């Protein structure tokens, strides 16, 4: 892992730690049970959208950058209802 990757990872871990602790502290019983889905969706959807935008909608290239299979990317696009101009 490069120095930049370590810095980004450390920043994300600290930010997530603070944000998740704050959210969990504010949760009430009716919001329990969906924390994983909420957090993953909150992170994964913009991540996929940004990578698709940066690749000009090229799903093959986006999947490679994300380190996932192209079919998995397509499922995520459908799951999060992400509009994609290029269907490559």
Protein Blocks (a to p, Z undefined) as FASTA:
>chain_A
ZZklmmmmmmmmmmmmmmmmmmmmmpcfklgoilmmmmmmmmmmmmmmmmmmmnnopakl
mmmmnopafklmmmmmmmnopacfblZZ
